[in-house]
Amino acid sequence: MAEISGLHALLTAFPPPVLSKAPLMASIFPGRRTAISIPSERPAASGPPCLVIISGDDMGRRYELGTSEVSIGRADTCTICVATDQVSRKHCTVQGVLGRYFIVDNRSTNGTFVNEQKVERAKLVDGDQIRVGKTVLKYTESHVEQRYFEHVFNLASMDALTGAFNKRYFDETFAKETAKAQQTATPLSLVLFDIDFFKKINDAHGHPAGDAVLKNVATVLLAQLRDGDALFRVGGEEFALVLAATPLASAIHAAEAVRALVADLVTDFMGTRISATLSLGVAELGPTEQASALYQRADELLYMAKRSGRNRVASASAF
C-alpha cells in the first residue's frame, strides 16, 4: 500500500491548472467529475444535466453541465470540439443561469439549431436536440438516458478486459489533446509501457492467466489517476499513460512509481501467484511537436528500457 499512496501523491502533486475549467473537465477522461449542485427548477429525482453526442464523432460521449460555460466549435480549445468546416471556431455556448441552461449562438456562419429551429438564444428543455453542422447533441436530465449513453460510449471506447481506454479511442483523441496542451501552453507527458516477458507468462500459465495479469495491472493503475489523465491499452500488453499538466521531471517520477508498484504486485490466478515487471518510456510534448512524433519518441525510449535490462524507466531531455 505504500507504493500506491506514493504514486497517488506524485500524480496529485501536479493537478491540472484551472486555465479553462470547462474544457479541462471534458478532457480525454470523460465522465469522471461530479456536477456542481445549484438551485434548480428541475425535479429532485432528475439527473444532473448533460449534453450527449447522438450523431457524429464520439457518439455516446457525454458532457456534464455545471456552472462553467460550455463552448462548442471547431477550435481545439472548445469544450466540445467539432472538427469540420461547417462549424465556426467559436460556434455557440451553453450557459447556466439559476439552474437552467441556455444555448447561445455566437454569430456562427451556418447557425445553431434546436429541434431543427435556428436560434440565437434558447432555453434548453429535457430532450432538446442541438445541431451544429452535422453533429447532433441531446440535452438530457434523465438518469436512465445518461446511463444508456454512457454504456454506448464505453462499448465504443473502452477495452473490455482491462477497463482502460482502447486503441481506437487513443487514435481519435490523442492528437486533439496534444494540440490543446500546446495552445494553452500546458505541459503534457506520455508514458508508454508494456509487461516484460509477457509471452512467457502466457506460455507458462496459459492465456487466461495472462489476461488476469493485464487486468490486475490496469485496475491498480486506473485507481491512481487524476481527472484529466488517461490510461489506454494500445497493444496486446502495451499501454499508454497520458499525463495532463505534467512536465517531464514529474512524469519520470510518476513512471518510476508505476514501475515500483507493478514490480511489487502479485496476481493470484487459481492458486498460482504470478509477478510481472514493466519497461517504460517517458517523453514530454514539445512546443511544436506532432502527436505522432511524441508517440514515436516515447516508443523508442520504451525499447531502450528493454534493451537496457527491462524493469526500468527510460527518458530523454525535454524536446
N, C-alpha and C positions, 0 to 999 in steps of 0.2 A: 504493500500500500504506500510505502514511502516514495516509490518511483512514480506512482500515479499522481500523488499530490504534488510531487516535484514538477511533473510535466504540466499539470494544470496551472501551477504557479507561473511557469515560464510563459505559457500561452496567454494567460490573463494579465500578465505584467505589461503586455503591449496591446491594449484594447484598440479597436479601430477608431480613429479620431472622428468626432462628430462634425465633419465638414459639411455634409448634406445628409441629414438624418434619414429622410425617406428613401433615397437611392440606396444607402447602406443597408437599411433593413430589408430591402428587396434584392439583396445580393445573391450570389450563387448558392446560398444556403437558405432557400425559402421555407416559410412555414415554421421557423424556429423562435419567433418572438411572440410576445403577448400583447394583444391590443390594449391600448390605454382606456381605462373606464372613465367615461364622461357622461353627464346628464343627457338623456335622450328621450325622444318620443316613442322609441321602439318598445314593444312589449318585453317584459323581463325575461321571458323564455326564449327570445330570439337570439341568434348567434351574433358574434362580432361581425360587423360588415366587412365585406371584401369584394375585390374585383377578381374575376376568373376569366382567363382566356378560353373562349369556347370555339374560336375559329382562327387559325393562323399558327405561326410558330409557337412552340411551348404550350400547346393546347393542354389545358388542365392545370396550368400553373396559376396559383392564386396569390394575391397581394392584399394583405390585411390593411385596413384603414384605421388610422389613429388621428392624432391632432395635427400631424405634419401634412403639408400639401404633397400630393402625389402628381408627378408630371408624366405626361405621355407624349412621345415624339420620336423623331429619328436620331436625335443626339444621344451619344453613349452615356451622357450624364443624366438622362431622364430616368426616373424610377422604372418606368415601363418603356423599354426601347423597342420601337417597331422599325426595323431597318428596311425601309422601302421608300422610293422617291415619291410615292403617293401621299406620304405623311410628312408634315413640316417638322423642322428640327425641334421646335417647342410647340407642339400641335395644340395641346389642351392640358388642363389641370383639373384634379378633383380636390375640392376644398371642404373641410369640415367646419360647420357653423352650428354651435349649440347642439351638437349631437346628430345633426343631419348633414347630408353630403350633397354637394352641387358640382356639376360638370361645367367648366368654363372654357369656351373656345378661345384660343389665343390668336385670333385673326389668321387662322390657318388657310392655306391655299385652297384645299379641297373640302374643308368643312368638317365639323363634328356632328355625328348623328346619334340620336337617342330613339330607339324603336323606329328607325328609318326616317325620323323627322330631324331636319337640320336645325341645330340650336346654337345660340350664342351663350346662354346660361340656362341651366335647368336643374331643378331639384330631382335627385335620384330616389326612386321607389323600388322596393324589393322586386327583383325580376327584370328590371330595365336592362336593355341591351345597348351598349355603346359601340359604335362603329367608327374607326379611324382607318382610312384606306380600306384594305380588305380584312383587317383584323377586327374581330368582334370580342368584346368583353362583357361579361354579365355581372351586374351589381346584385349581390345576394346577402341576405341576413340569416339564411336558413342553415342550421347545423347539419341537417341531412344532406342538403346540396353541397355544402362545403366538404363534408366527409367523402361524398361521392367524387367530387372533382379532385380532391387530394389523392384519392385512390387511383384515379385515371392518370394523374401526374406521376405518381410513384411507379405505376406499371411501366410508364414510358422512360423514366429517368433513373430508377434505382436498380441496383444489382440485387437479384432475389436472394442470393446466397449470403452475401456479406452485409447488406444494408447500406453500403456505400453507394455513391452515385456511379452510374455506368459510363462506359467509354463514349457512347453516343451523346450523353449529356455533357461530358467533358468537351467533346469536339464542338458542341453548339455554343458553349458558354465561355470557354477559356479565353478566346480572343477578345470577347466583349469585356471581360473583367480586366485584362491587361490594358486595354485601351482606356477604360475608366480610371484605372490607377495612374496612368500617365497623364491624363487630362487633369486630374486633381492633385498631381504631384505627390501621390501617396505611395510609399514603398509596397511592393508585393513580392513575395518569395515563393519558389516552387521547390518542393522536396519530392523526388522520385525515389521509390524504394521497392525492392522485391525480397522475397523469402529465399534465403540461401539454401542450396541443395534441395529445393522443393521436390524435384523428381525422385530423389532418394527417399523422401518421406512417402510419396505415393507408391514407389516400388516396394518399400519395406512393410508398409502398413495398409496399403490399399487406398484407392481414390476417396472413399468416404472419410477416411482419417485425414487425408489432405484437405478435404472440404472443411472438416471440423477445425483444423488449424487456421485456415483462411478466415473462417467466421469468427474465431476467438480473437485473432489479431485485430480484425476490423472493429469488432464490438468494443474492445478495450480502448482503441484509439478514438473511435467516434464519441465516446463518453467524455473525452478530454477537450474537444474542440470548442472554441469560442464561436458565437454567432458571427457570420461573415467568413469563417474558414470553411473548407470543404475537403472531404476525402473521396477520391474516385478510385474505382477499380478499372485500370486501363489495359490490363492483360490478364493472363491466367493467374499468376502470382505477383503481378506488378501493380503498384498503387501510386497515385499522385496525391500529394497533400498541398493544397493551395492555402498559403498563409497571408491573409489580408493585413495591410498596415504593419508589415513586419520586415524590417531591414535584414540584411544578410547575417550579421552577427547574431541577432536574436533567433533567426531561423536555424542557424547552426546549433545553437544551444537546444532549441526545441527538437531538432533532428537527433541530437545525441541523447536527449531524454527519451525519445521514441525508441531508439536503438536499445538503450538500457532496459526500458520497460519490457520490450518483447524478449530480450535475452533472458529475463527472469521469469517469463511467462511459461506455464506448463499447460498443455491441452490434454485433458483426460478423455481418451476415446475408448470406450468399452473396456475400461480397466488398464489400458495402456497409456503411459504418461509420455507425451511427445513434446520435446523442446524444439525451438527454432530460433534463428537469428536473422537479422536484416542487414542488407547493404544499402546505403543511402547516398544520393547525390543532391546537393543543395545549390541553388543559384537564385540571385535576385534580378528582377526585371530591370533592364537598362532604360534610360530616358527615351530612346527612340527604337528600342528593340522590338521586333515582331514576336508574337506569341510562339510561333514555330521555332524561332531561334532560341528563345528561353528554354523551351522543352528540350531541344537538341543539346544545349549545354548541360542541363541537369541530367539528361540521359547519359552523356559521355562521362560525367562525374560519377554516376551510379556504377558504370562499368569500371571506372578507375578504382572505386572502392572494392569491387570484386577482385580485380587483378592484384590489389594490394593485400589480399588475405581474407576478405569478407568480414562481416560483423563489425562494420566501421562506417564512418561518415566521411565523404569526400566533398570538398567545396573549393570555390575559386574566389578571387577578389571580385568586388563589385564591378559590373560591366563598365 
